[in-house]
């Protein structure tokens, strides 16, 4: 089939070449030569050209498939990254919320402890004050008693003579016996 095609091209070229006219002849011969050259290239290199074009078509198709797969993979990776980002943001918000709650609880606990310590200090201070007041009252009573005794002795020594003293002692003994 290829041989027949080449032969027909050759005969067409010869028949056109026999026509007259210089300009048309040159142009015609250029066209014939180009057709013949293409025919020879197709005859001897047709298999290789077809193979090259088929391989090129296949490689382009493979590149398109790989590009589509890469696009799908990138879309999946992007979606995964977005999901992880949302998850990280959620965890961050939860962490901040938990930290605020913990800080608030710690503040309340510290405040309660401080109030409890303040109450204990106030209570201890009141107890200490009461103890000191009782001591002072006791000292004051002892002092008042001592002074009363001293004043009474001084008055007794000045106003009571030995006979009156005996009478008071006897009278006190009788009251104690009764």
Residue pairs with C-beta under 8 A, 6 or more apart in sequence:
2 42
2 43
2 46
5 39
6 39
6 40
6 43
9 32
9 35
9 36
9 39
10 36
12 32
13 29
13 32
13 35
13 36
16 28
16 32
17 25
17 28
17 29
17 32
19 25
19 28
41 49
42 49
156 165
160 168
